[in-house]
């Protein structure tokens, strides 16, 4: 049986070889602005009426063309009962974090349940779409892009 390690011993064991690791860099530039907050309830929804996208509406909360940031995009997608985001692709990877309701995200043909607390990773250029459940759906989404306008959506032929 292995002897248990104390916290200082475990920390030292983790640090062995750490000097050989490259320095972590999230962005080559310093933050664009001091910290701030955005109230999603005060951000007007967009979308919801374009049949190419589906019935999804969204609120863009953090984005270089709206806030003093340049590191990432964060928003909330909102679906009514059985609402949709049609299958599409885009270059940057994306994440979803379900915050309310439920539904299904299909990524490259594989269905993933969306329920509160579940996060979904969508690789760059993966085909993905969403169908909300009977109670609707809300999830946070994000891209490692400066602005939402920099994400080019390419909808699948069946949805266009």
N, C-alpha and C positions, 0 to 999 in steps of 0.2 A: 504494500500500500504506500502511496506517495504521501510524504509529510505535507500538511497544509501550509500554505504560504501566508505570511502576514501581509498586510496592505503595503508597507514599505518594500518588502521583498518582491511582491507582485509588480509594483510600479517599476522597480529596478529591472526586473526581467523584461518588462515591456519596452524599456528604454534601450536595452542592448540592441545596437544596430540602428537606433533612431537617427544618429548623426549621419547615416548614409542615405536617409530619405530626402527627396527633394522638398523644398519648402512649399506648403500649400498656398495656392493662389486662386482665389475666386474671380478676381477681376484685376487686370493689370493697372487699373486706375483707381484712385481713391473714391469713396462714395461721392455722389454728385451733390448731396444735400444732407443736412442733419436729419435725424429721425423725424417721422411724422406719422399721422394716423389718418385713415379714410373710413368713413361710415358708409357701408354698403347701402344702407337704406336711403342715403342721400344722393346716390349715384343713379342717374336715369338709366333704365334698361334700354338695350339696343336689340335689333334683330326681331325674331318672332314672326316676321311676315314674308321672308324670302323663301320661296319653295325650294330653291337650290340647297340652302342650308338645312331646311326642315323647320320645325316650329319652335326651336330653341331660342330663348332670349338670353342676353348676357349683360353683366355689369363689369366694365373694366375698371379695376380699382387702382392698380399700380402699373404705370406705362409711361415711357419717356415722353410721349406727346401730350400727356395729361398731368403728370407729376414730376417732381425734380429728381428723376431716377434714370438709370441707363443700364442696370444690371439684369433686370428680369421683368416679366409681365405676370400679373396676378389678377384673376377675375373670378366671378361667380356665374355659372351657367344655371339657368332656371327653365324647367320644363313643366308644362301642365300635364294632367293625366294622359298617359300614352304618347306624350310629346316625343319628338325625334330630332336628332342631329344626324343628317345623312352621311353615309360612308364617304370618307375623304382621306387624303394624305397631306402632309406638309413636312418640310425639311427638318425643323427642330423637333427634338423629343418633347414630350408633354407629360404632365401628371394630372390626375383627377384625385380629389379627396372628397368623398361623399359626405355631405353635412345634413341632409334631410331627404326623406322619402326613399325611393328605391328605383331600380331599373337594371338595365344590362348594357355594358359596353362590350362591343365585339371588336377584337383586335386581331387582324389577319385571320379571320374566320373562327377565332376562339372566343366564346362568351365568358364574360367576367361579371359576376353579380356586384351591383353597386348598392350598398346599404350604409347607413351612417357609420363613420369610422374606417371605412375601407378605402385604401389608396390604390390607384392603378397607375402603372408606368406604361407609357406608349412610346416605343422607340421611334426615332426619326424615320420618316417615309413609310411607316406601317399604316395599312389601311385600317381605319377605325370609324365606328359610328355608335350612336347611343339611342336606346328606346327606354323611355320612362315607364314606370309601373303605373297602376291605377290611381295612386295617390300623388303622382307627380314626382319631381326629383330636383334637388339642388346640389351642386358640387362646386368646390373651388378648383380652378385649373391654373396651370402656370407653364411658362416657357422661359428658357434661359436666352431671351432676346430682349433688346432694348425696348421695342414697341410692338404692339399687336399688329400694326400696319406692316411690319417686316415679315409677318408669317403669311406665306402664300398658300391658300387652300386649293387643292386640286380634287374636285369631287369625282367620284367614280361614275362611269357612264350610266349605270342603272339609276343613279340619283339625279343626274343632270337633266 
